[in-house]
Amino acid sequence: MSPGGALPPHSVPALGPEQVAHVARLARLELSPEELERYTEQLDAVLAYAAEIADLDIGDLEPMSHPLPLSNVLRDDHVAACLDRDSVLAAAPAAEDHRFRVPRLLSEEG
């Protein structure tokens, strides 16, 4: 820290296990003590690296949307034969009304 207790620009204070545990609770994640220690170290390293990137002098760089020149890499569309619906549905674990039957994921209640 600099005099007066203020952090230098883009400096990241060390991340503690309390902050990581708080974020884990917000995300409804249950972390073991070993995971908490490991993730604290990893997240602290990620934030420190982000601070290093933020400190780079990029004033002379031209803004860009991508670091490499882009070209159209899509192929031309060609009509081709597709699979027979009945044979595909016959191989499915469950089918109903000429469609794949899948388990319900969401309830219809509010």
C-alpha positions as CSV (number, residue, x, y, z in Angstrom):
1,M,0.0,0.0,0.0
2,S,1.1,3.5,-0.6
3,P,1.3,6.1,2.2
4,G,-2.1,7.0,3.6
5,G,-3.3,3.4,3.1
6,A,-4.7,3.9,-0.4
7,L,-4.0,1.2,-3.0
8,P,-2.1,2.1,-6.1
9,P,-4.1,2.1,-9.4
10,H,-5.3,-1.3,-10.4
11,S,-3.8,-2.9,-7.3
12,V,-5.7,-5.9,-6.0
13,P,-5.7,-6.6,-2.3
14,A,-5.0,-10.2,-1.4
15,L,-8.1,-12.3,-1.5
16,G,-8.9,-14.2,1.7
17,P,-10.8,-17.3,2.2
18,E,-13.7,-15.3,3.8
19,Q,-14.4,-13.5,0.5
20,V,-14.2,-16.8,-1.5
21,A,-16.5,-18.5,1.0
22,H,-18.9,-15.6,0.7
23,V,-18.9,-15.8,-3.1
24,A,-19.4,-19.6,-2.8
25,R,-22.4,-19.1,-0.6
26,L,-23.9,-16.6,-3.0
27,A,-23.5,-19.2,-5.8
28,R,-24.9,-21.8,-3.5
29,L,-21.7,-23.9,-3.6
30,E,-20.5,-26.0,-0.7
31,L,-16.7,-26.0,-0.6
32,S,-14.6,-28.3,1.5
33,P,-11.7,-26.6,3.4
34,E,-9.3,-28.0,0.8
35,E,-11.4,-26.6,-2.1
36,L,-11.7,-23.3,-0.3
37,E,-7.9,-23.0,0.1
38,R,-7.3,-24.1,-3.5
39,Y,-9.9,-21.7,-5.0
40,T,-8.7,-18.8,-2.8
41,E,-5.2,-19.2,-4.3
42,Q,-6.5,-19.6,-7.8
43,L,-8.9,-16.7,-7.7
44,D,-6.3,-14.5,-6.1
45,A,-3.9,-15.4,-8.9
46,V,-6.5,-14.6,-11.6
47,L,-7.3,-11.2,-10.0
48,A,-3.6,-10.4,-9.7
49,Y,-3.1,-11.2,-13.4
50,A,-6.2,-9.1,-14.3
51,A,-4.6,-6.2,-12.4
52,E,-1.3,-6.7,-14.4
53,I,-3.3,-6.5,-17.6
54,A,-5.1,-3.4,-16.4
55,D,-1.7,-1.7,-15.7
56,L,-0.5,-2.2,-19.3
57,D,0.1,0.9,-21.3
58,I,-2.2,0.5,-24.3
59,G,-2.6,4.1,-25.2
60,D,-0.9,3.6,-28.6
61,L,-3.0,0.6,-29.6
62,E,-5.8,0.9,-32.0
63,P,-9.1,-0.6,-30.7
64,M,-10.1,-3.9,-32.2
65,S,-12.8,-6.4,-31.9
66,H,-10.5,-9.4,-32.5
67,P,-6.7,-9.8,-32.3
68,L,-6.5,-11.7,-35.6
69,P,-7.9,-10.8,-39.0
70,L,-11.1,-12.6,-39.6
71,S,-12.4,-14.2,-42.7
72,N,-15.5,-16.1,-43.5
73,V,-14.8,-19.7,-42.6
74,L,-18.3,-21.0,-43.4
75,R,-18.8,-23.5,-46.1
76,D,-21.4,-23.2,-48.8
77,D,-24.7,-24.8,-48.0
78,H,-25.5,-27.9,-50.1
79,V,-28.8,-29.8,-50.0
80,A,-28.1,-33.3,-48.9
81,A,-30.1,-36.4,-47.9
82,C,-31.1,-36.5,-44.3
83,L,-31.9,-39.3,-42.0
84,D,-35.2,-41.0,-42.2
85,R,-37.4,-39.8,-39.2
86,D,-38.9,-43.2,-38.5
87,S,-35.5,-44.9,-38.3
88,V,-34.1,-42.2,-36.0
89,L,-37.1,-42.3,-33.7
90,A,-36.9,-46.1,-33.6
91,A,-33.4,-45.7,-32.2
92,A,-34.4,-43.2,-29.6
93,P,-35.0,-44.2,-25.9
94,A,-38.5,-42.8,-26.1
95,A,-40.7,-41.3,-28.8
96,E,-44.2,-40.0,-28.9
97,D,-46.2,-38.4,-31.7
98,H,-43.3,-38.6,-34.2
99,R,-41.0,-36.7,-31.8
100,F,-38.4,-37.5,-29.2
101,R,-39.8,-37.8,-25.7
102,V,-37.7,-36.3,-23.0
103,P,-38.2,-35.9,-19.3
104,R,-40.0,-32.8,-18.1
105,L,-37.5,-30.3,-16.7
106,L,-39.7,-27.4,-15.5
107,S,-42.9,-27.6,-13.7
108,E,-46.0,-25.9,-15.1
109,E,-46.6,-24.2,-11.8
110,G,-45.9,-20.4,-11.4
